[in-house]
Amino acid sequence: MGRNKEFDYEQKLEVALELFWKQGFHSTSITDLENGMGINRSSIYPTYGDKKALLIKCLTKYMKYKVSEYESVLNDSQSDAIETLRKTLRLAIDQSISEERTCLAVKIAFEVALTDEDVRMLLAGNEKKIEKIYFEIIEKGQEQSCIKGDLDPKLTAAFLSGSSSALFKNYALNKNRKTIYDMIETLIKMIKA
């Protein structure tokens, strides 16, 4: 009969997520994970898998939460499409500003996804979920005649999804939230009917 786990799976996963976010995937060693999670590798491997499998579990948890935040803005029936778009773009950037760090998915995309197909596919799948949310906003706006009807909703959604990373990069370099909000308004003016 096997031993029962004597730790909270989700709590330890959250610790690993924070380590990967703070230090990056390559700089986080198994020893760092053991020390941070407070469990030894003989518990990490059978419970979470190797370091890459642990990263994938962390990313999956993180991205599920992020998508649900975007969906909650989308499902706010009080807002028209332009206001929903504004809230969605601000949500993406405000969290990065308040946490003083870029989105974990973006960080791992630049660090790992270029050389690891599994991570790339996971992140690409998540990006499609975010693009779908923007797509729904664009379609709603076109139905409401507040977003240009001649825009390709799919392409516009992909552009908007990718723009949030560029907005945070600008903030990281210039530390000016007003400029970022002005840039969001410029994006909105470009697609507003």
C-alpha atoms as one frame of an Amber mdcrd trajectory, in Angstrom:
protein
   0.000   0.000   0.000   1.445   3.364  -1.077   1.950   6.301   1.236  -0.578
   9.105   1.106   0.748  12.466  -0.025   1.342  14.665   2.985   1.111  17.968
   1.127  -1.411  20.111  -0.714  -0.942  19.434  -4.439  -2.339  22.801  -5.610
  -0.451  24.827  -3.008   2.863  23.234  -4.008   2.016  23.755  -7.684   1.456
  27.447  -6.942   4.910  27.635  -5.308   6.507  26.060  -8.382   4.590  28.470
 -10.623   5.966  31.426  -8.667   9.507  30.053  -8.886   9.271  29.629 -12.671
   7.771  33.102 -12.954  10.425  34.756 -10.809  13.520  32.857 -11.962  12.525
  31.523 -15.366  12.398  27.889 -16.426  16.082  27.369 -17.218  17.335  29.115
 -14.069  15.047  27.135 -11.765  16.753  23.927 -10.695  15.172  20.821  -9.210
  16.938  21.791  -5.970  15.231  25.209  -6.119  11.917  23.440  -6.578  12.618
  21.055  -3.684  13.546  23.928  -1.391  10.697  26.189  -2.487   7.994  23.528
  -2.524   9.265  21.947   0.691   9.200  18.453  -0.788  11.967  16.253  -2.127
  12.430  15.119  -5.699  11.210  11.646  -4.796   7.810  13.317  -4.225   8.070
  15.822  -7.088   8.716  13.307  -9.871   5.868  10.840  -9.207   3.407  13.636
  -8.400   4.247  16.301 -11.000   6.688  14.650 -13.393  10.047  16.060 -14.428
  10.791  19.784 -14.468   9.214  20.297 -17.899   6.065  18.385 -16.929   5.850
  20.535 -13.789   6.192  23.676 -15.917   3.389  22.486 -18.187   1.150  21.867
 -15.161   1.974  25.357 -13.851   1.289  26.987 -17.228  -1.987  25.105 -17.601
  -3.140  26.291 -14.161  -2.041  29.874 -14.852  -3.591  30.069 -18.313  -6.905
  28.596 -17.184  -7.129  31.366 -14.590  -6.166  34.090 -17.088  -8.693  32.938
 -19.687 -11.422  32.915 -17.033 -10.576  36.536 -16.163 -10.898  37.573 -19.808
 -14.146  35.622 -20.136 -15.590  37.383 -17.089 -15.032  40.745 -18.798 -16.548
  39.402 -22.015 -19.605  38.092 -20.198 -20.336  41.455 -18.571 -23.561  42.208
 -20.422 -23.619  45.783 -19.096 -20.879  46.903 -21.483 -20.936  47.616 -25.187
 -18.171  46.078 -27.311 -15.905  49.139 -27.179 -16.038  49.257 -23.390 -15.518
  45.488 -23.216 -12.473  45.838 -25.460 -11.106  48.675 -23.328 -11.595  46.650
 -20.123  -9.968  43.579 -21.656  -6.902  45.459 -22.884  -6.561  47.281 -19.576
  -6.944  44.043 -17.626  -3.996  42.553 -19.460  -1.740  45.518 -18.844  -2.923
  46.566 -15.366  -2.105  43.190 -13.863   1.389  43.227 -15.317   1.923  46.762
 -14.026   0.610  46.032 -10.533   2.605  42.791 -10.279   5.651  44.449 -11.883
   6.190  41.444 -14.124   5.078  40.282 -17.512   2.505  37.567 -18.049   3.953
  34.133 -17.233   2.818  32.763 -20.599   4.637  35.578 -22.427   7.766  35.063
 -20.337   7.838  31.327 -21.057   7.014  31.916 -24.726  10.231  33.898 -25.138
  12.328  31.636 -22.922  11.147  28.136 -23.837   8.598  28.005 -26.677  11.095
  28.777 -29.423  12.963  25.546 -28.675  10.329  23.259 -27.119   7.443  22.094
 -29.265   5.278  20.854 -26.374   5.431  24.205 -24.602   4.913  26.058 -27.878
   1.799  24.032 -28.663   0.386  24.581 -25.164   0.956  28.331 -25.358  -0.360
  28.523 -28.934  -3.540  26.764 -27.840  -3.980  29.259 -25.039  -3.360  32.168
 -27.386  -6.200  30.867 -29.567  -8.507  31.002 -26.529  -7.552  34.632 -25.896
  -7.966  35.441 -29.590 -11.429  33.848 -29.487 -12.410  36.279 -26.728 -11.193
  39.239 -28.785 -12.951  37.732 -31.828 -16.243  37.680 -29.920 -15.733  41.296
 -28.867 -15.032  42.332 -32.482 -18.064  40.455 -33.815 -20.275  41.943 -31.098
 -18.952  45.396 -31.971 -19.625  44.855 -35.659 -23.189  43.759 -34.829 -23.574
  46.892 -32.678 -22.043  48.996 -35.497 -19.465  50.423 -33.112 -16.542  48.503
 -34.698 -15.725  48.816 -38.393 -17.637  46.244 -40.392 -14.904  45.778 -42.994
 -12.348  44.467 -40.487 -11.466  40.779 -40.552 -12.521  39.769 -37.007 -10.066
  36.859 -36.840  -7.046  38.892 -37.913  -8.053  41.841 -35.723  -8.454  39.510
 -32.744  -4.963  38.071 -33.288  -3.551  41.608 -33.553  -5.241  42.720 -30.320
  -4.148  39.597 -28.450  -0.534  40.176 -29.459  -0.712  43.889 -28.696  -1.012
  43.471 -24.927   2.541  42.105 -24.718   3.852  45.072 -26.701   1.978  47.458
 -24.417   3.634  46.002 -21.334   7.048  46.122 -23.014   6.486  49.833 -23.555
   5.485  50.251 -19.911   8.534  48.294 -18.716  10.798  50.626 -20.688   9.038
  53.935 -20.000   7.074  53.412 -16.736   4.180  55.579 -17.915   0.698  54.098
 -17.417  -0.987  57.140 -19.014   0.945  56.527 -22.231  -0.173  52.889 -22.207
  -3.808  53.915 -21.722  -3.408  56.427 -24.568  -2.006  53.642 -26.748  -5.021
  51.475 -25.878  -7.289  54.336 -26.930  -5.349  54.629 -30.207  -5.875  50.905
 -30.861  -9.572  51.376 -30.182  -9.809  54.410 -32.517  -8.202  52.342 -35.274
 -11.058  49.819 -35.223 -13.947  51.953 -33.983 -16.706  52.677 -36.520
